[in-house]
Amino acid sequence: MMHPKVSIAYFITSHGFGHAARAAAVMSAMGARWAFVHFEIFTETPEWFFKDSLCVSYAYHSEKTDVGLVQTSPFCFDERKTLDALDAFLPFDKTRLSCLADMVNRLNCLLIVCDISPLGIAVAAQAGIASVLVENFTWDWIYASYLSSNRRFDRHIQYLENIFASADIHIQTVPVCLSKKSALCVPPVSRKPGTPPSAIRNQLSVPPSDPLVLITLGGISGNHLFTDALKTYRKPVYFVVPGASPDLPATGQKQGNIIFLPHHSGFYHPDLIAATDAVVGKVGYSTLAEVHNAGVPFGYIPRSDFRESGVFESYIEKNMQGARISEPEFYSGSWLSQLPDLLSLPKRTVNAPNGADVAAEYICTRLACESIYPYKSC
């Protein structure tokens, strides 16, 4: 039986690469179920990210869909610039909503899925189609933690809270910051590796028996001040460092035991994680989920000014193998003293399903007007 193309719009926040990674995982899982699905992606996340992550039919639209937090570094944000950006972005311009609603209707989209982008929910209401919110936090919850220092957040919190509450379908991905009884709760959502670890190590010129450590700050560039310490670290440990410089070749640059890669490298990030013996990086959703589902030990660096960080730390301590590394320890390189203990931890066997498959099954079933996928609510 031939199926007509099913078009779905996907609005994704561009706060780092984590939300795009989670969205790509769900889109890929939906594509595995419905070969006839097509996605219209609205985001400012670079198109190359989706080219690298997706094997499904899609079209890309460069569109500002969210503000999030205006980052000044991987661990800090600028409160004033964030508020100025929110003032310019909210409330949504009615003409813009109308134009985007007309666009998704012209593209015959049957549904709008939003990875914490409130714009997509508002566009869906304007277009007269259903919306799906996928989140482990919403921005009103994040901004509430900054109210004590600046009351300017208050009106944005109220506005966003109402929009997020209006989504027709609500999916929460573990670890969840604020559980909602009406939402479907799914396990950690991550993209899946596509290349065997042995092949990745071979491409990186890392011997199969030598330890390999991935150092990542997610989708936000940052300077690593401990390069000399890595170069002099006891052999035979190798380090792979994505996002080191945009000017590097796609295959990266090897300096002794360090492989420096650009953000857009020739290596798929989930493949790198699966090939390593430990990951050291900033606590962000996609890194946590991909490390969790790969069963790799995690040297995690919390973000003191980001509310979700405490939730993530608690989840890692209860469900993963790892060690906490403070931001000063990370930048000074003193965390290397913890590395032997981190590398001594075994990889975990993960028996839970990838939350992307659970979410995809639920969305496809709802869209097909069949019974709701029976999964435990948070």
Secondary structure, DSSP 8 states (H G I E B T S, - for coil): -----EEEEEEE--SSSHHHHHHHHHHHHHHHH-TTEEEEEEESS-HHHHHHH--SEEEEEE--------BSSSS-B-HHHHHHHHHHH-S--HHHHHHHHHHHHHTTEEEEEEEB-HHHHHHHHHHT-EEEEEESS-HHHHHHTTTTT-TTHHHHHHHHHHHHHT-SEEEEESS-SS--TTSEEES-------S-HHHHHHHTT--TTS-EEEEE-TTS----TTHHHHHTS-TT-EEEETTS-TTS-TT-EEETTEEE--SS-SS-HHHHHHH-SEEEEE--HHHHHHHHHHT--EEEE--TT-THHHHHHHHHHHHS-EEE--HHHHHHTGGGGGHHHHHHS------S--HHHHHHHHHHHHHTT-------B-
